[in-house]
Amino acid sequence: MKKLIAGLLAAFALVGAVRAAEGGIEWDRFPQAKLNDMAALQNGARLFVNHCLNCHSAAYMRFNRLGDIGLSDQQIKDNLMFTTDRVGETMKASIDPKQAKEWFGGVPPDLTVIARSRAAAGKGSGSDYLYTFLRTFYRDDTKATGWNNLAFPSVGMPHVLWELQGQRSARFVEAKDAHDPNLTVHRFDGFEQLTPGQLSPLEFDEAIGDLVAYLTWMAEPAQGQRVRVGVWVLIFLAFFTLIAWRLNAAYWKDIK
């Protein structure tokens, strides 16, 4: 009987959590200006290699491509290469896939194009999602990793950047569900800092902005060049259209 009651309570809690997650949280807007900031992209690459590449690969990205954000091959070798000694190699995770599956229940996903795959209509871009996700971890002792996340409830990933941000708990308040007034759900009501981090909250947000800027750039490294070339192509077409229009007028003036 006790097991039955416990099961029912767990089921109700799960339903409440699902209903609360349906609406989700609003995604914060990623600072787009960082995509054109070489210093931010370089710092994001450093954060990615030191904190993400331990478990996540970027199998479609080569180290030497970091030259596009202003890094020399020697800088890349000295500061960013820990899993290989060849600058032309792809970014492979240092963790063993079998161990990852055993520890986390699955192999951590490749992050090469993660910023392009997480967009959601009506909520924002993949960059907005990542910017929100990486800033909304909180302590939860009911989870195997000891962490939970507002943007991705019950995520299997621990908060690998907790030393920078510090440890936080999340406050929730009971409220009536918008769809069913008879159902009570828990709504987020803010964070409480438990231990300080190496960075202030503002500095941590800046660091996450740099990391997301790098992830966004990595998903399409040629995007900036393509945009620049596209601008010049449009200028050329506009200039050529003017010339063609004047040539057409000069050609037909005697015929008319």
C-alpha positions as CSV (number, residue, x, y, z in Angstrom):
1,M,0.0,0.0,0.0
2,K,2.8,2.4,0.9
3,K,4.5,1.6,-2.4
4,L,1.3,2.3,-4.3
5,I,0.8,5.7,-2.5
6,A,4.5,6.6,-3.2
7,G,4.0,5.7,-6.8
8,L,0.9,7.8,-7.1
9,L,2.6,10.8,-5.5
10,A,5.6,10.4,-7.8
11,A,3.2,10.2,-10.8
12,F,1.4,13.4,-9.7
13,A,4.7,15.1,-9.2
14,L,5.8,14.0,-12.7
15,V,2.6,15.3,-14.3
16,G,3.0,18.6,-12.5
17,A,6.6,18.8,-13.7
18,V,5.6,18.0,-17.3
19,R,2.8,20.5,-17.3
20,A,5.1,23.2,-15.8
21,A,7.7,22.3,-18.5
22,E,5.2,22.6,-21.3
23,G,5.3,26.3,-21.2
24,G,9.0,26.3,-20.4
25,I,10.9,29.4,-19.5
26,E,11.5,32.3,-21.7
27,W,14.9,32.2,-23.4
28,D,17.3,35.0,-22.8
29,R,18.6,36.8,-25.8
30,F,22.2,36.0,-26.7
31,P,24.3,39.1,-27.3
32,Q,24.8,38.9,-31.1
33,A,27.5,41.6,-31.1
34,K,29.9,39.0,-29.7
35,L,29.9,37.1,-33.0
36,N,32.0,39.9,-34.5
37,D,34.3,40.2,-31.5
38,M,37.5,38.3,-32.0
39,A,38.5,38.5,-28.3
40,A,35.1,37.1,-27.3
41,L,35.4,34.2,-29.8
42,Q,39.0,33.4,-28.7
43,N,37.9,33.3,-25.1
44,G,34.9,31.2,-26.0
45,A,37.3,28.7,-27.8
46,R,39.4,28.6,-24.6
47,L,36.3,27.9,-22.4
48,F,35.1,25.2,-24.9
49,V,38.4,23.4,-24.9
50,N,38.9,23.5,-21.2
51,H,35.4,22.8,-20.0
52,C,33.4,21.1,-22.8
53,L,35.9,19.1,-24.9
54,N,36.5,16.7,-22.0
55,C,33.1,15.0,-22.7
56,H,31.8,16.6,-25.9
57,S,33.4,16.3,-29.3
58,A,33.3,18.7,-32.2
59,A,34.1,16.1,-34.8
60,Y,33.5,18.3,-37.8
61,M,35.7,21.1,-36.6
62,R,39.5,21.2,-37.1
63,F,41.8,23.0,-34.7
64,N,43.5,24.9,-37.5
65,R,40.2,26.5,-38.4
66,L,40.6,28.6,-35.3
67,G,43.0,30.7,-37.4
68,D,39.8,32.3,-38.8
69,I,39.3,34.0,-35.4
70,G,42.8,35.3,-35.2
71,L,44.8,32.5,-33.6
72,S,48.1,31.3,-35.0
73,D,49.0,27.6,-35.2
74,Q,51.5,28.0,-32.4
75,Q,48.9,29.7,-30.1
76,I,46.5,26.8,-30.9
77,K,49.2,24.2,-30.1
78,D,50.3,25.9,-26.9
79,N,46.9,26.7,-25.4
80,L,44.1,24.7,-26.9
81,M,45.3,21.3,-27.9
82,F,45.2,18.6,-25.2
83,T,43.9,15.6,-27.0
84,T,46.2,15.6,-30.1
85,D,49.5,17.1,-31.2
86,R,48.5,17.8,-34.8
87,V,46.8,21.1,-35.6
88,G,44.9,19.6,-38.5
89,E,43.1,17.1,-36.3
90,T,39.4,17.4,-35.5
91,M,38.2,18.2,-32.0
92,K,37.7,14.9,-30.3
93,A,36.5,14.4,-26.7
94,S,39.0,13.0,-24.3
95,I,36.4,10.8,-22.5
96,D,35.9,7.2,-23.5
97,P,32.4,6.7,-25.0
98,K,31.8,3.5,-23.0
99,Q,32.6,5.3,-19.8
100,A,30.4,8.2,-20.8
101,K,27.5,5.9,-21.4
102,E,28.0,4.3,-18.1
103,W,28.3,7.5,-16.1
104,F,25.7,9.7,-17.9
105,G,23.4,7.1,-19.4
106,G,24.4,8.1,-22.9
107,V,27.2,9.4,-25.0
108,P,27.4,13.3,-24.8
109,P,26.3,14.7,-28.1
110,D,28.7,16.2,-30.6
111,L,28.6,20.0,-30.4
112,T,29.8,21.1,-33.8
113,V,26.4,22.3,-35.0
114,I,24.6,22.4,-31.7
115,A,23.9,26.1,-32.0
116,R,22.0,25.5,-35.3
117,S,20.0,22.5,-34.0
118,R,18.4,24.0,-30.9
119,A,16.3,26.8,-32.4
120,A,12.5,26.7,-31.6
121,A,9.8,28.7,-33.3
122,G,8.4,31.4,-31.1
123,K,11.2,31.0,-28.5
124,G,14.4,32.0,-30.2
125,S,17.6,30.8,-31.9
126,G,19.8,28.0,-30.9
127,S,22.2,30.6,-29.5
128,D,19.5,31.9,-27.3
129,Y,18.7,28.4,-26.0
130,L,22.4,27.7,-25.2
131,Y,22.8,31.1,-23.5
132,T,19.8,30.4,-21.3
133,F,20.7,26.7,-20.7
134,L,24.2,27.3,-19.6
135,R,23.1,30.0,-17.1
136,T,20.2,28.2,-15.4
137,F,21.8,25.3,-13.6
138,Y,21.0,24.8,-9.9
139,R,21.6,22.4,-7.2
140,D,19.2,19.4,-6.9
141,D,20.1,16.6,-4.6
142,T,17.4,14.4,-6.1
143,K,19.3,14.1,-9.3
144,A,22.1,11.6,-9.9
145,T,24.5,14.4,-10.9
146,G,23.4,16.7,-8.1
147,W,22.3,19.3,-10.6
148,N,19.2,20.3,-12.5
149,N,18.4,22.9,-15.2
150,L,15.5,25.3,-15.8
151,A,15.8,25.2,-19.6
152,F,16.3,21.4,-19.7
153,P,14.7,19.8,-16.6
154,S,16.3,16.6,-15.4
155,V,19.2,17.0,-17.8
156,G,21.8,14.3,-17.5
157,M,24.7,16.8,-17.8
158,P,26.3,18.2,-14.6
159,H,27.1,21.8,-14.2
160,V,30.7,21.8,-15.5
161,L,31.1,25.5,-15.1
162,W,30.0,25.6,-11.4
163,E,33.4,26.7,-10.2
164,L,33.1,29.8,-12.2
165,Q,29.5,30.5,-11.3
166,G,29.3,29.1,-7.8
167,Q,26.5,26.9,-6.5
168,R,22.9,28.1,-6.5
169,S,19.6,26.7,-5.5
170,A,16.3,27.5,-7.2
171,R,13.2,28.7,-5.4
172,F,9.8,27.4,-6.6
173,V,6.3,28.5,-5.5
174,E,3.0,26.7,-5.9
175,A,0.6,28.1,-8.4
176,K,-2.6,27.1,-10.2
177,D,-2.0,25.7,-13.7
178,A,-3.1,28.0,-16.5
179,H,-4.8,25.0,-18.3
180,D,-6.3,23.3,-15.4
181,P,-7.2,25.3,-12.3
182,N,-7.6,22.1,-10.3
183,L,-3.9,21.3,-10.8
184,T,-1.1,22.8,-8.8
185,V,2.3,23.3,-10.4
186,H,5.6,24.7,-9.1
187,R,6.8,27.8,-10.8
188,F,10.3,29.2,-10.7
189,D,10.8,32.2,-8.3
190,G,14.5,33.0,-8.5
191,F,17.9,31.7,-7.5
192,E,19.7,31.7,-4.2
193,Q,23.5,31.8,-4.2
194,L,24.9,29.0,-1.9
195,T,28.6,29.4,-2.5
196,P,30.5,32.1,-4.5
197,G,32.1,31.4,-7.8
198,Q,35.4,32.5,-9.3
199,L,33.5,35.1,-11.4
200,S,30.9,37.6,-10.4
201,P,27.4,37.1,-11.9
202,L,28.1,39.7,-14.6
203,E,31.5,38.2,-15.4
204,F,29.9,34.8,-15.6
205,D,27.2,36.0,-18.0
206,E,30.0,37.6,-20.2
207,A,31.9,34.3,-20.2
208,I,28.9,32.3,-21.2
209,G,28.2,34.9,-24.0
210,D,31.8,34.3,-25.2
211,L,31.3,30.5,-25.1
212,V,28.0,30.6,-27.0
213,A,29.5,33.0,-29.5
214,Y,32.2,30.4,-30.2
215,L,29.6,27.6,-30.5
216,T,27.6,29.7,-32.9
217,W,30.6,30.5,-35.0
218,M,31.8,26.9,-34.9
219,A,28.4,25.8,-36.3
220,E,29.1,27.8,-39.5
221,P,32.6,29.3,-39.6
222,A,32.2,30.7,-43.1
223,Q,29.1,32.7,-42.2
224,G,30.9,35.9,-41.6
225,Q,32.8,35.6,-44.9
226,R,29.7,34.7,-46.7
227,V,27.9,37.7,-45.4
228,R,30.8,40.0,-46.4
229,V,30.9,38.5,-49.9
230,G,27.2,38.8,-50.2
231,V,27.3,42.5,-49.4
232,W,29.9,43.1,-52.2
233,V,27.9,41.0,-54.6
234,L,24.7,43.1,-53.9
235,I,26.7,46.3,-54.4
236,F,28.1,45.0,-57.7
237,L,24.7,43.9,-58.9
238,A,23.2,47.4,-58.0
239,F,26.1,49.1,-59.9
240,F,25.8,46.8,-62.9
241,T,22.0,47.3,-63.0
242,L,22.6,51.0,-63.3
243,I,25.0,50.5,-66.2
244,A,22.7,48.0,-67.9
245,W,19.8,50.4,-67.6
246,R,21.8,53.3,-69.2
247,L,23.1,51.0,-71.9
248,N,19.6,49.9,-72.7
249,A,18.4,53.5,-72.9
250,A,21.3,54.4,-75.2
251,Y,20.7,51.4,-77.4
252,W,16.9,52.0,-77.9
253,K,16.9,55.8,-78.2
254,D,17.5,55.8,-82.0
255,I,15.0,53.0,-82.6
256,K,12.2,54.7,-80.8
